[in-house]
Amino acid sequence: MDVGAYGRLSTLKRTEDLTELAVDRQHERSVDYCKVRGWNPVRFYTDIDPAYRKPGQRKAPRRNDFERSLADIEAGVIRGIVFFKLDRFVRDHGDFERALAVCEAHKAVLASVTEPLNTSTPMGEAVARLLVTFARLESQTIGLRVSRQAEQQARMGQPWRGGRHLPYGYEADRVTVDNAEAAVINEIADRLLTGHSEGAVVGWLNEQAVPAPQGGRWSRAKLRSLMTKPRLAGMRVHRGEVVAPAVWPAILDRERFERLGRLFGQRASPGRPATRWLLSGIVFCALCDSPLEVRGHQAGSRYRCDAYSQRAGREEPGCGKVAVMAEPVDLLVAERVLDRLAGPWLQRLRRQLDTAELRGVAEQREADRQALVEAARERFVTRMLAPRAYLKVKGELEQRIAEADRRLNQDGSMAVLAGLPRLRADLDRAWEAADIEQRREIVRAVLRYVVIRPASRRGAGLDPDRVEIPAGAWKV
């Protein structure tokens, strides 16, 4: 009878050459077992995978050769599967029931080298199910232990060793900085922080044939994904939360990393198409308060209240009664913004954005973050801090950090204005030199929204009275 020999090795034991459950030894024992019974092992199956189901994971990890062995039984290639031990073959009731059903349908056998397993009898089937139950219990226990070990390593700042891809900017040990990739990261940061748009940086990277993370060409999504990773600033993340300073050196200092985060927060999400219009997202209909959509192309584009589309976050469509050419509105609003920036308002803003004060807020926030990391270490690693005391300290520190973030984000969104020239002629030149994303950042630092009224007269050109900026729309 033609059969297949199945072997599996846990990734946790992959480097243990002397383990008695190594795949080659499993196959050798399976072949000896087949010889005694006169069976012919014609196929060999090998899986190297996690031995456990992660906490909260609803399905067992997929095993390619396990699936291939069942497919070969269904195709009639083999009439049974031999394995060293049942927990090498299955550790999950669902996998066992599928294998048993396939074998029953095709009159195939499951045989264990080290256990009196015979699924052809009711007693043998019951024993097999009992063995699977204990194998699954062991699997879940391993999963819980590995999860706790991973959390402890994270809180100690150790790198995560899993995953198929190396972190961009670091070598194979995940700790040593890759100088070439680090230079790319710093160049990207410099270009973004000096006003280049994401599209321009992506274009430059592709023109220079710079390798992208995980291969392929650069895109806005890849750029954002890379430049928003806390790992670049020397921070260890566990389950989406920064839990400790990392043991590896930072490629970006904390201040530049946070500036990049605020910059990305001000720009449209990478999944949305780039816009050439100044007021997209902050221009509204005076009749129904709906945001106006950009419709048309190039010089014929309009800001229009759409009566049919139903955007996310809008329960009702617009009234469809307001439309205006986009370019004249952008020019008019830009003129009003520059007039305001050239007045005494900008001088008050400069005093408000006192860099020494902001630096003090940032330093205190960093101290609070370090204190939060130390409190977590004392709670989870050294066990010196009681749960109730930890929760109290954690709540106070997180509240102070959130307040500092709010202050820095608010001031950071207007900090783009602090470096603008004071004279109107110089402002005009700076505006002309800026790209659309830089202009949008300036406008959003000054304006909350713009209202468009219905047309009150016929004729060519824009009626300036249609474009309204209420007093409450100015941020300061």
Contacts in CASP RR format, 6 or more apart in sequence:
PFRMAT RR
TARGET T0000
AUTHOR 0000-0000-0000
METHOD contacts of the structure
MODEL  1
MDVGAYGRLSTLKRTEDLTELAVDRQHERSVDYCKVRGWNPVRFYTDIDP
AYRKPGQRKAPRRNDFERSLADIEAGVIRGIVFFKLDRFVRDHGDFERAL
AVCEAHKAVLASVTEPLNTSTPMGEAVARLLVTFARLESQTIGLRVSRQA
EQQARMGQPWRGGRHLPYGYEADRVTVDNAEAAVINEIADRLLTGHSEGA
VVGWLNEQAVPAPQGGRWSRAKLRSLMTKPRLAGMRVHRGEVVAPAVWPA
ILDRERFERLGRLFGQRASPGRPATRWLLSGIVFCALCDSPLEVRGHQAG
SRYRCDAYSQRAGREEPGCGKVAVMAEPVDLLVAERVLDRLAGPWLQRLR
RQLDTAELRGVAEQREADRQALVEAARERFVTRMLAPRAYLKVKGELEQR
IAEADRRLNQDGSMAVLAGLPRLRADLDRAWEAADIEQRREIVRAVLRYV
VIRPASRRGAGLDPDRVEIPAGAWKV
1 38 0 8 1.000
1 39 0 8 1.000
1 40 0 8 1.000
1 79 0 8 1.000
1 80 0 8 1.000
2 39 0 8 1.000
2 40 0 8 1.000
2 42 0 8 1.000
2 43 0 8 1.000
2 77 0 8 1.000
2 78 0 8 1.000
2 79 0 8 1.000
3 34 0 8 1.000
3 39 0 8 1.000
3 40 0 8 1.000
3 41 0 8 1.000
3 42 0 8 1.000
3 43 0 8 1.000
3 78 0 8 1.000
3 79 0 8 1.000
3 80 0 8 1.000
3 81 0 8 1.000
3 82 0 8 1.000
3 109 0 8 1.000
3 111 0 8 1.000
4 41 0 8 1.000
4 42 0 8 1.000
4 43 0 8 1.000
4 44 0 8 1.000
4 45 0 8 1.000
4 69 0 8 1.000
4 72 0 8 1.000
4 78 0 8 1.000
4 80 0 8 1.000
4 81 0 8 1.000
4 82 0 8 1.000
5 26 0 8 1.000
5 27 0 8 1.000
5 30 0 8 1.000
5 31 0 8 1.000
5 34 0 8 1.000
5 41 0 8 1.000
5 43 0 8 1.000
5 44 0 8 1.000
5 45 0 8 1.000
5 81 0 8 1.000
5 82 0 8 1.000
5 83 0 8 1.000
6 30 0 8 1.000
6 45 0 8 1.000
6 46 0 8 1.000
6 47 0 8 1.000
6 65 0 8 1.000
6 66 0 8 1.000
6 69 0 8 1.000
6 81 0 8 1.000
6 82 0 8 1.000
6 83 0 8 1.000
6 88 0 8 1.000
6 89 0 8 1.000
7 23 0 8 1.000
7 26 0 8 1.000
7 27 0 8 1.000
7 30 0 8 1.000
7 45 0 8 1.000
7 46 0 8 1.000
7 47 0 8 1.000
7 83 0 8 1.000
7 84 0 8 1.000
7 88 0 8 1.000
7 89 0 8 1.000
8 23 0 8 1.000
8 26 0 8 1.000
8 46 0 8 1.000
8 47 0 8 1.000
8 48 0 8 1.000
8 49 0 8 1.000
8 63 0 8 1.000
8 66 0 8 1.000
8 88 0 8 1.000
8 89 0 8 1.000
9 21 0 8 1.000
9 22 0 8 1.000
9 23 0 8 1.000
9 46 0 8 1.000
9 47 0 8 1.000
9 48 0 8 1.000
10 48 0 8 1.000
10 49 0 8 1.000
10 50 0 8 1.000
10 51 0 8 1.000
11 48 0 8 1.000
11 49 0 8 1.000
11 50 0 8 1.000
11 51 0 8 1.000
12 50 0 8 1.000
12 51 0 8 1.000
12 142 0 8 1.000
12 146 0 8 1.000
13 19 0 8 1.000
13 21 0 8 1.000
13 22 0 8 1.000
13 51 0 8 1.000
14 48 0 8 1.000
16 22 0 8 1.000
21 84 0 8 1.000
21 85 0 8 1.000
21 88 0 8 1.000
23 46 0 8 1.000
23 48 0 8 1.000
25 84 0 8 1.000
26 83 0 8 1.000
26 84 0 8 1.000
26 88 0 8 1.000
27 44 0 8 1.000
27 46 0 8 1.000
29 84 0 8 1.000
29 113 0 8 1.000
29 114 0 8 1.000
30 41 0 8 1.000
30 82 0 8 1.000
30 83 0 8 1.000
30 84 0 8 1.000
30 113 0 8 1.000
31 41 0 8 1.000
32 113 0 8 1.000
33 82 0 8 1.000
33 111 0 8 1.000
33 113 0 8 1.000
34 40 0 8 1.000
34 41 0 8 1.000
34 82 0 8 1.000
39 82 0 8 1.000
41 82 0 8 1.000
42 77 0 8 1.000
42 78 0 8 1.000
43 69 0 8 1.000
43 72 0 8 1.000
43 77 0 8 1.000
43 78 0 8 1.000
45 65 0 8 1.000
45 66 0 8 1.000
45 68 0 8 1.000
45 69 0 8 1.000
45 81 0 8 1.000
46 65 0 8 1.000
47 63 0 8 1.000
47 64 0 8 1.000
47 65 0 8 1.000
47 66 0 8 1.000
49 61 0 8 1.000
49 63 0 8 1.000
50 61 0 8 1.000
51 91 0 8 1.000
51 139 0 8 1.000
51 142 0 8 1.000
52 139 0 8 1.000
52 140 0 8 1.000
52 142 0 8 1.000
52 143 0 8 1.000
52 146 0 8 1.000
53 59 0 8 1.000
53 60 0 8 1.000
53 61 0 8 1.000
53 92 0 8 1.000
53 139 0 8 1.000
53 140 0 8 1.000
53 143 0 8 1.000
54 143 0 8 1.000
54 147 0 8 1.000
55 143 0 8 1.000
55 144 0 8 1.000
55 147 0 8 1.000
60 91 0 8 1.000
60 92 0 8 1.000
60 94 0 8 1.000
60 95 0 8 1.000
66 89 0 8 1.000
66 90 0 8 1.000
66 95 0 8 1.000
69 78 0 8 1.000
69 81 0 8 1.000
70 98 0 8 1.000
70 99 0 8 1.000
70 102 0 8 1.000
72 78 0 8 1.000
73 79 0 8 1.000
73 80 0 8 1.000
73 81 0 8 1.000
73 102 0 8 1.000
73 103 0 8 1.000
73 106 0 8 1.000
73 108 0 8 1.000
74 102 0 8 1.000
74 105 0 8 1.000
74 106 0 8 1.000
76 106 0 8 1.000
78 108 0 8 1.000
79 106 0 8 1.000
79 107 0 8 1.000
79 108 0 8 1.000
79 109 0 8 1.000
80 103 0 8 1.000
80 108 0 8 1.000
80 109 0 8 1.000
80 110 0 8 1.000
80 111 0 8 1.000
81 89 0 8 1.000
81 99 0 8 1.000
81 103 0 8 1.000
81 108 0 8 1.000
81 109 0 8 1.000
81 110 0 8 1.000
81 111 0 8 1.000
82 111 0 8 1.000
82 112 0 8 1.000
82 113 0 8 1.000
83 89 0 8 1.000
83 110 0 8 1.000
83 111 0 8 1.000
83 112 0 8 1.000
83 113 0 8 1.000
84 112 0 8 1.000
84 113 0 8 1.000
84 114 0 8 1.000
85 112 0 8 1.000
85 113 0 8 1.000
85 114 0 8 1.000
85 115 0 8 1.000
86 112 0 8 1.000
86 115 0 8 1.000
86 117 0 8 1.000
86 128 0 8 1.000
86 131 0 8 1.000
86 132 0 8 1.000
86 135 0 8 1.000
87 131 0 8 1.000
87 134 0 8 1.000
87 135 0 8 1.000
87 138 0 8 1.000
89 99 0 8 1.000
89 110 0 8 1.000
89 112 0 8 1.000
90 96 0 8 1.000
90 99 0 8 1.000
90 132 0 8 1.000
90 135 0 8 1.000
91 132 0 8 1.000
91 135 0 8 1.000
91 136 0 8 1.000
91 138 0 8 1.000
91 139 0 8 1.000
92 132 0 8 1.000
92 136 0 8 1.000
92 139 0 8 1.000
93 129 0 8 1.000
93 132 0 8 1.000
93 133 0 8 1.000
93 136 0 8 1.000
96 128 0 8 1.000
96 129 0 8 1.000
96 132 0 8 1.000
99 110 0 8 1.000
100 110 0 8 1.000
100 119 0 8 1.000
100 125 0 8 1.000
100 128 0 8 1.000
102 108 0 8 1.000
103 109 0 8 1.000
103 110 0 8 1.000
103 119 0 8 1.000
109 118 0 8 1.000
109 119 0 8 1.000
109 120 0 8 1.000
110 117 0 8 1.000
110 119 0 8 1.000
110 128 0 8 1.000
111 117 0 8 1.000
111 118 0 8 1.000
115 131 0 8 1.000
116 124 0 8 1.000
116 127 0 8 1.000
117 124 0 8 1.000
117 127 0 8 1.000
117 128 0 8 1.000
117 131 0 8 1.000
118 124 0 8 1.000
119 125 0 8 1.000
119 128 0 8 1.000
150 160 0 8 1.000
150 238 0 8 1.000
151 238 0 8 1.000
151 380 0 8 1.000
152 380 0 8 1.000
152 381 0 8 1.000
153 160 0 8 1.000
154 160 0 8 1.000
154 236 0 8 1.000
154 237 0 8 1.000
154 238 0 8 1.000
154 243 0 8 1.000
154 244 0 8 1.000
155 236 0 8 1.000
155 238 0 8 1.000
155 243 0 8 1.000
155 244 0 8 1.000
155 373 0 8 1.000
155 376 0 8 1.000
155 377 0 8 1.000
155 380 0 8 1.000
155 381 0 8 1.000
156 244 0 8 1.000
156 247 0 8 1.000
156 377 0 8 1.000
156 381 0 8 1.000
157 236 0 8 1.000
157 243 0 8 1.000
157 244 0 8 1.000
157 245 0 8 1.000
157 246 0 8 1.000
157 247 0 8 1.000
158 236 0 8 1.000
158 247 0 8 1.000
159 167 0 8 1.000
159 174 0 8 1.000
159 175 0 8 1.000
159 236 0 8 1.000
159 246 0 8 1.000
159 247 0 8 1.000
159 248 0 8 1.000
160 174 0 8 1.000
161 174 0 8 1.000
165 213 0 8 1.000
165 214 0 8 1.000
166 172 0 8 1.000
166 174 0 8 1.000
167 174 0 8 1.000
167 229 0 8 1.000
167 231 0 8 1.000
168 181 0 8 1.000
168 185 0 8 1.000
168 213 0 8 1.000
168 226 0 8 1.000
169 177 0 8 1.000
169 178 0 8 1.000
169 181 0 8 1.000
169 182 0 8 1.000
169 184 0 8 1.000
169 185 0 8 1.000
169 232 0 8 1.000
169 251 0 8 1.000
170 176 0 8 1.000
170 177 0 8 1.000
170 178 0 8 1.000
170 181 0 8 1.000
170 248 0 8 1.000
171 177 0 8 1.000
171 178 0 8 1.000
174 248 0 8 1.000
175 247 0 8 1.000
175 248 0 8 1.000
176 248 0 8 1.000
177 248 0 8 1.000
177 249 0 8 1.000
177 251 0 8 1.000
182 251 0 8 1.000
184 205 0 8 1.000
184 210 0 8 1.000
185 226 0 8 1.000
185 227 0 8 1.000
185 232 0 8 1.000
185 251 0 8 1.000
185 252 0 8 1.000
186 251 0 8 1.000
186 252 0 8 1.000
188 201 0 8 1.000
188 205 0 8 1.000
188 223 0 8 1.000
188 226 0 8 1.000
188 227 0 8 1.000
189 227 0 8 1.000
189 252 0 8 1.000
189 256 0 8 1.000
189 260 0 8 1.000
191 200 0 8 1.000
191 201 0 8 1.000
191 204 0 8 1.000
192 198 0 8 1.000
192 201 0 8 1.000
192 227 0 8 1.000
192 260 0 8 1.000
192 263 0 8 1.000
193 256 0 8 1.000
193 259 0 8 1.000
193 260 0 8 1.000
193 263 0 8 1.000
195 434 0 8 1.000
195 435 0 8 1.000
195 437 0 8 1.000
195 438 0 8 1.000
196 204 0 8 1.000
196 435 0 8 1.000
197 435 0 8 1.000
197 436 0 8 1.000
197 437 0 8 1.000
197 438 0 8 1.000
198 220 0 8 1.000
198 223 0 8 1.000
198 224 0 8 1.000
198 267 0 8 1.000
198 270 0 8 1.000
198 437 0 8 1.000
199 220 0 8 1.000
199 274 0 8 1.000
200 435 0 8 1.000
201 223 0 8 1.000
202 218 0 8 1.000
202 219 0 8 1.000
202 220 0 8 1.000
202 223 0 8 1.000
203 218 0 8 1.000
205 212 0 8 1.000
205 218 0 8 1.000
205 223 0 8 1.000
206 217 0 8 1.000
206 218 0 8 1.000
210 218 0 8 1.000
212 218 0 8 1.000
212 219 0 8 1.000
212 222 0 8 1.000
213 222 0 8 1.000
213 225 0 8 1.000
213 226 0 8 1.000
219 270 0 8 1.000
220 270 0 8 1.000
220 271 0 8 1.000
221 270 0 8 1.000
221 271 0 8 1.000
223 270 0 8 1.000
224 264 0 8 1.000
224 270 0 8 1.000
226 232 0 8 1.000
227 260 0 8 1.000
227 264 0 8 1.000
228 260 0 8 1.000
228 261 0 8 1.000
228 264 0 8 1.000
230 236 0 8 1.000
230 237 0 8 1.000
230 242 0 8 1.000
230 257 0 8 1.000
231 237 0 8 1.000
231 246 0 8 1.000
231 248 0 8 1.000
232 250 0 8 1.000
232 251 0 8 1.000
232 252 0 8 1.000
232 257 0 8 1.000
233 250 0 8 1.000
233 251 0 8 1.000
233 252 0 8 1.000
233 253 0 8 1.000
233 254 0 8 1.000
233 257 0 8 1.000
234 245 0 8 1.000
234 246 0 8 1.000
234 248 0 8 1.000
234 249 0 8 1.000
234 250 0 8 1.000
234 251 0 8 1.000
235 242 0 8 1.000
235 244 0 8 1.000
235 245 0 8 1.000
235 246 0 8 1.000
236 242 0 8 1.000
236 243 0 8 1.000
236 244 0 8 1.000
236 245 0 8 1.000
236 246 0 8 1.000
237 243 0 8 1.000
242 369 0 8 1.000
243 373 0 8 1.000
243 376 0 8 1.000
244 373 0 8 1.000
244 376 0 8 1.000
244 377 0 8 1.000
245 370 0 8 1.000
245 373 0 8 1.000
252 260 0 8 1.000
254 366 0 8 1.000
255 362 0 8 1.000
258 362 0 8 1.000
258 408 0 8 1.000
262 408 0 8 1.000
262 409 0 8 1.000
262 412 0 8 1.000
262 413 0 8 1.000
266 413 0 8 1.000
266 441 0 8 1.000
266 444 0 8 1.000
267 437 0 8 1.000
267 440 0 8 1.000
267 441 0 8 1.000
268 274 0 8 1.000
268 275 0 8 1.000
268 280 0 8 1.000
275 294 0 8 1.000
275 436 0 8 1.000
276 436 0 8 1.000
277 294 0 8 1.000
277 301 0 8 1.000
277 303 0 8 1.000
277 326 0 8 1.000
277 330 0 8 1.000
277 436 0 8 1.000
278 330 0 8 1.000
278 333 0 8 1.000
278 334 0 8 1.000
278 436 0 8 1.000
278 439 0 8 1.000
278 440 0 8 1.000
278 443 0 8 1.000
279 303 0 8 1.000
279 326 0 8 1.000
279 329 0 8 1.000
279 330 0 8 1.000
279 333 0 8 1.000
279 443 0 8 1.000
279 450 0 8 1.000
280 294 0 8 1.000
280 440 0 8 1.000
281 291 0 8 1.000
282 443 0 8 1.000
282 444 0 8 1.000
282 447 0 8 1.000
282 448 0 8 1.000
282 449 0 8 1.000
282 450 0 8 1.000
283 291 0 8 1.000
283 292 0 8 1.000
283 303 0 8 1.000
283 329 0 8 1.000
283 449 0 8 1.000
283 450 0 8 1.000
283 451 0 8 1.000
283 452 0 8 1.000
284 290 0 8 1.000
284 291 0 8 1.000
284 292 0 8 1.000
284 449 0 8 1.000
284 450 0 8 1.000
284 451 0 8 1.000
284 452 0 8 1.000
285 291 0 8 1.000
285 292 0 8 1.000
285 305 0 8 1.000
285 318 0 8 1.000
285 319 0 8 1.000
285 320 0 8 1.000
285 321 0 8 1.000
285 322 0 8 1.000
285 451 0 8 1.000
285 452 0 8 1.000
286 322 0 8 1.000
286 451 0 8 1.000
286 452 0 8 1.000
286 453 0 8 1.000
286 454 0 8 1.000
286 468 0 8 1.000
287 305 0 8 1.000
287 319 0 8 1.000
287 321 0 8 1.000
287 322 0 8 1.000
287 454 0 8 1.000
288 305 0 8 1.000
288 318 0 8 1.000
288 319 0 8 1.000
288 320 0 8 1.000
290 305 0 8 1.000
290 306 0 8 1.000
290 314 0 8 1.000
290 316 0 8 1.000
290 317 0 8 1.000
290 318 0 8 1.000
290 319 0 8 1.000
291 311 0 8 1.000
291 314 0 8 1.000
292 303 0 8 1.000
292 304 0 8 1.000
292 305 0 8 1.000
292 322 0 8 1.000
292 452 0 8 1.000
293 303 0 8 1.000
293 304 0 8 1.000
293 305 0 8 1.000
293 306 0 8 1.000
293 309 0 8 1.000
293 311 0 8 1.000
294 301 0 8 1.000
294 302 0 8 1.000
294 303 0 8 1.000
294 304 0 8 1.000
294 326 0 8 1.000
295 301 0 8 1.000
295 302 0 8 1.000
295 304 0 8 1.000
295 306 0 8 1.000
295 323 0 8 1.000
296 302 0 8 1.000
299 327 0 8 1.000
300 325 0 8 1.000
300 326 0 8 1.000
300 327 0 8 1.000
301 325 0 8 1.000
301 326 0 8 1.000
301 327 0 8 1.000
302 323 0 8 1.000
302 324 0 8 1.000
302 325 0 8 1.000
302 326 0 8 1.000
303 323 0 8 1.000
303 324 0 8 1.000
303 325 0 8 1.000
303 326 0 8 1.000
303 329 0 8 1.000
303 452 0 8 1.000
304 320 0 8 1.000
304 322 0 8 1.000
304 323 0 8 1.000
304 324 0 8 1.000
305 318 0 8 1.000
305 319 0 8 1.000
305 320 0 8 1.000
305 321 0 8 1.000
305 322 0 8 1.000
305 323 0 8 1.000
306 317 0 8 1.000
306 318 0 8 1.000
306 320 0 8 1.000
307 317 0 8 1.000
307 318 0 8 1.000
307 319 0 8 1.000
307 320 0 8 1.000
308 317 0 8 1.000
309 317 0 8 1.000
310 316 0 8 1.000
310 317 0 8 1.000
321 454 0 8 1.000
322 452 0 8 1.000
322 453 0 8 1.000
322 454 0 8 1.000
324 452 0 8 1.000
324 455 0 8 1.000
324 462 0 8 1.000
324 466 0 8 1.000
324 467 0 8 1.000
325 461 0 8 1.000
325 462 0 8 1.000
328 461 0 8 1.000
328 462 0 8 1.000
329 450 0 8 1.000
329 452 0 8 1.000
329 462 0 8 1.000
329 467 0 8 1.000
332 462 0 8 1.000
332 464 0 8 1.000
332 467 0 8 1.000
333 443 0 8 1.000
333 447 0 8 1.000
333 450 0 8 1.000
333 467 0 8 1.000
333 469 0 8 1.000
334 431 0 8 1.000
334 439 0 8 1.000
334 443 0 8 1.000
336 469 0 8 1.000
337 442 0 8 1.000
337 443 0 8 1.000
337 446 0 8 1.000
337 447 0 8 1.000
338 424 0 8 1.000
338 427 0 8 1.000
338 428 0 8 1.000
338 431 0 8 1.000
339 424 0 8 1.000
340 346 0 8 1.000
340 446 0 8 1.000
340 474 0 8 1.000
341 417 0 8 1.000
341 420 0 8 1.000
341 427 0 8 1.000
341 442 0 8 1.000
341 446 0 8 1.000
342 422 0 8 1.000
342 423 0 8 1.000
342 424 0 8 1.000
342 427 0 8 1.000
345 476 0 8 1.000
346 417 0 8 1.000
346 420 0 8 1.000
346 422 0 8 1.000
347 422 0 8 1.000
348 476 0 8 1.000
349 414 0 8 1.000
349 417 0 8 1.000
349 418 0 8 1.000
349 476 0 8 1.000
350 418 0 8 1.000
352 411 0 8 1.000
352 414 0 8 1.000
352 476 0 8 1.000
353 411 0 8 1.000
353 414 0 8 1.000
353 415 0 8 1.000
353 418 0 8 1.000
358 407 0 8 1.000
358 408 0 8 1.000
358 411 0 8 1.000
361 404 0 8 1.000
361 407 0 8 1.000
361 408 0 8 1.000
362 404 0 8 1.000
362 408 0 8 1.000
364 400 0 8 1.000
364 404 0 8 1.000
365 400 0 8 1.000
365 401 0 8 1.000
365 404 0 8 1.000
365 405 0 8 1.000
365 408 0 8 1.000
368 397 0 8 1.000
368 400 0 8 1.000
368 401 0 8 1.000
368 404 0 8 1.000
369 397 0 8 1.000
369 401 0 8 1.000
371 393 0 8 1.000
371 397 0 8 1.000
372 393 0 8 1.000
372 394 0 8 1.000
372 397 0 8 1.000
372 398 0 8 1.000
372 401 0 8 1.000
375 385 0 8 1.000
375 390 0 8 1.000
375 393 0 8 1.000
375 394 0 8 1.000
375 397 0 8 1.000
376 390 0 8 1.000
376 394 0 8 1.000
378 384 0 8 1.000
378 385 0 8 1.000
378 390 0 8 1.000
379 385 0 8 1.000
379 387 0 8 1.000
379 390 0 8 1.000
385 393 0 8 1.000
413 444 0 8 1.000
413 445 0 8 1.000
414 445 0 8 1.000
414 475 0 8 1.000
414 476 0 8 1.000
416 438 0 8 1.000
416 441 0 8 1.000
416 442 0 8 1.000
416 445 0 8 1.000
417 442 0 8 1.000
417 445 0 8 1.000
417 446 0 8 1.000
420 427 0 8 1.000
420 430 0 8 1.000
420 442 0 8 1.000
421 427 0 8 1.000
421 429 0 8 1.000
421 430 0 8 1.000
431 439 0 8 1.000
431 442 0 8 1.000
434 442 0 8 1.000
445 475 0 8 1.000
446 474 0 8 1.000
446 475 0 8 1.000
446 476 0 8 1.000
447 469 0 8 1.000
447 473 0 8 1.000
447 474 0 8 1.000
447 475 0 8 1.000
448 472 0 8 1.000
448 473 0 8 1.000
448 474 0 8 1.000
448 475 0 8 1.000
449 473 0 8 1.000
450 467 0 8 1.000
450 468 0 8 1.000
450 469 0 8 1.000
450 473 0 8 1.000
451 467 0 8 1.000
451 468 0 8 1.000
451 469 0 8 1.000
451 470 0 8 1.000
451 473 0 8 1.000
452 466 0 8 1.000
452 467 0 8 1.000
452 468 0 8 1.000
453 465 0 8 1.000
453 466 0 8 1.000
453 467 0 8 1.000
453 468 0 8 1.000
454 466 0 8 1.000
455 463 0 8 1.000
455 466 0 8 1.000
456 463 0 8 1.000
456 465 0 8 1.000
456 466 0 8 1.000
457 463 0 8 1.000
END
